[in-house]
Amino acid sequence: MADNEIKKVIKVEEGNSTVTIKSLRKEMSELRDTILNCEKGSKQYTDAVNKLQDNQSRLNEVMKLSKK
């Protein structure tokens, strides 16, 4: 008997670009690395923290939608 697998493909529409959850998670991982390797309080650190928070919010929103 064959096993059936159902996959959901979710993309986040952001203006003219489409972001996949996989690419969003990859970017978040890179931002965490940046945060760990920057001086706390520097512009690069602050920018990375803000972008990470934005990405986390987007991911949370998408994950809520995928549960419906």
Secondary structure, 3 states (H helix, E strand, C coil): CCCCCCCCCCEEEECCEEEEHHHHHHHHHHHHHHHHCCCCCCHHHHHHHHHHHHHHHHHHHHHHHHCC
